[in-house]
Amino acid sequence: MENWQTVLFVTMRNNNVNKFVTCIIYISWIFIGNFILLNLFLAILLDSFLEENDDERDEHQIAEHKKQKRLRAFEKKKRKDANTVYMSTN
């Protein structure tokens, strides 16, 4: 988007081109170019936010898995202790 005005002025000074068509081309080029550039920027920005959410979700799943593993180990130890007490009373 730098120095597009000078290209426009040079083109408009040329007597061999239709000035109306030239204006339409440049205006559409600016709007379409900015639209595409803005969409690319937003896509990159949204992608980075989604990656952060994926990382947080993965960390949460890992923590939940560790918590369940500890709970199962605790219950297994509790059953083993209960069997030991039952066996020692018989």
C-alpha positions as CSV (number, residue, x, y, z in Angstrom):
1,M,0.0,0.0,0.0
2,E,3.0,2.3,-0.2
3,N,3.2,4.9,-3.0
4,W,0.1,3.7,-4.8
5,Q,-0.9,7.3,-5.3
6,T,2.0,8.1,-7.5
7,V,1.2,5.1,-9.8
8,L,-2.4,6.3,-9.9
9,F,-1.4,9.9,-10.8
10,V,0.9,8.7,-13.6
11,T,-1.8,6.5,-15.0
12,M,-4.4,9.2,-14.8
13,R,-2.1,11.7,-16.6
14,N,-1.7,9.2,-19.5
15,N,-4.1,10.3,-22.3
16,N,-4.3,6.8,-23.8
17,V,-6.4,5.2,-21.0
18,N,-10.0,5.5,-19.9
19,K,-9.8,7.4,-16.6
20,F,-13.1,5.9,-15.3
21,V,-11.9,2.3,-15.8
22,T,-8.5,3.2,-14.2
23,C,-10.2,4.6,-11.1
24,I,-12.5,1.5,-10.8
25,I,-9.5,-0.8,-11.1
26,Y,-7.4,1.0,-8.5
27,I,-10.3,1.4,-6.0
28,S,-11.2,-2.3,-6.4
29,W,-7.6,-3.3,-6.0
30,I,-7.3,-1.3,-2.8
31,F,-10.5,-2.7,-1.3
32,I,-9.8,-6.3,-2.3
33,G,-6.1,-6.1,-1.3
34,N,-7.0,-4.7,2.1
35,F,-9.7,-7.3,2.6
36,I,-7.4,-10.2,1.8
37,L,-4.6,-8.7,4.0
38,L,-7.0,-8.2,6.8
39,N,-8.4,-11.8,6.5
40,L,-4.9,-13.2,6.5
41,F,-4.0,-11.3,9.6
42,L,-7.2,-12.4,11.4
43,A,-6.7,-16.0,10.4
44,I,-3.2,-16.0,11.9
45,L,-4.5,-14.3,15.0
46,L,-7.4,-16.7,15.5
47,D,-5.1,-19.7,14.8
48,S,-2.8,-18.7,17.6
49,F,-5.7,-18.4,20.0
50,L,-6.9,-21.8,19.0
51,E,-3.5,-23.3,19.6
52,E,-3.4,-21.8,23.1
53,N,-6.9,-23.4,23.8
54,D,-5.6,-26.7,22.6
55,D,-2.6,-26.5,24.8
56,E,-4.8,-25.7,27.8
57,R,-7.2,-28.5,27.1
58,D,-4.3,-31.0,26.7
59,E,-2.8,-29.9,30.1
60,H,-6.3,-30.3,31.7
61,Q,-6.7,-33.8,30.2
62,I,-3.2,-34.8,31.5
63,A,-4.0,-33.5,35.0
64,E,-7.3,-35.3,35.0
65,H,-5.6,-38.5,33.9
66,K,-3.0,-38.2,36.7
67,K,-5.8,-37.5,39.2
68,Q,-7.7,-40.7,38.2
69,K,-4.5,-42.7,38.3
70,R,-3.8,-41.6,41.8
71,L,-7.4,-42.3,42.8
72,R,-7.2,-45.9,41.4
73,A,-3.9,-46.5,43.2
74,F,-5.4,-45.2,46.5
75,E,-8.4,-47.5,46.1
76,K,-6.2,-50.5,45.2
77,K,-4.1,-49.8,48.3
78,K,-7.2,-49.5,50.4
79,R,-8.5,-52.9,49.1
80,K,-5.1,-54.4,49.8
81,D,-5.1,-53.1,53.4
82,A,-8.6,-54.3,53.9
83,N,-7.6,-57.8,52.7
84,T,-4.6,-57.8,55.0
85,V,-6.8,-56.9,58.0
86,Y,-9.3,-59.6,57.0
87,M,-6.6,-62.2,56.6
88,S,-5.0,-61.4,59.9
89,T,-8.3,-61.7,61.8
90,N,-8.9,-65.2,60.4
